[in-house]
Amino acid sequence: MSWDVLLTPAPADARSVDDIPEGPGTGSIAPLARLLETLREAFPEADLSDPAWGHLRDEEQGWDMELNIGTGDPVTSVMLHVRGGDPVPAILRMAGVLGCRALDCSTGDFLSEDGGDGWESFQEYRDQVLLRAAPEETGPSAAP
């Protein structure tokens, strides 16, 4: 189960998905080649061998994320599928170098340096779901 964050161009004053103007798209982030070059420069540890589907991991912080970039050119958004650790600083850094905003898909709010993002809420939800899905302890089974 991943926490999904959408990198998208959006007005700087937008606080949530509700503040994005209706109508045709909000534009693009960058041409595909430039976006990949920018990511490689800012995150040299990123695996972008498949330009449509990248991967970034920080073992020290204990998180990893898949970057669903797609094949469209120019790139209009990047979906991040995030697991583990505290990925928010890296997500905000990525949004900054790409000149876009990071939208928490679980809350509909944009991430900010001020915190208040949905990462902790997502972790609590994920842990509850996983706890319910875990098989109950039934004790030792009889050997045949």
Sequence and secondary structure as in RCSB ss.txt:
>XXXX:A:sequence
MSWDVLLTPAPADARSVDDIPEGPGTGSIAPLARLLETLREAFPEADLSDPAWGHLRDEEQGWDMELNIGTGDPV
TSVMLHVRGGDPVPAILRMAGVLGCRALDCSTGDFLSEDGGDGWESFQEYRDQVLLRAAPEETGPSAAP
>XXXX:A:secstr
  EEEEEE   TT  BGGGS SSS    SB HHHHHHHHHHH TT B SSTTEEEEEETTTTEEEEEE  S SSB
  EEEEEESS  HHHHHHHHHHHT EEEETTTSBB  TT   SHHHHHHHHHHHHHHHS          
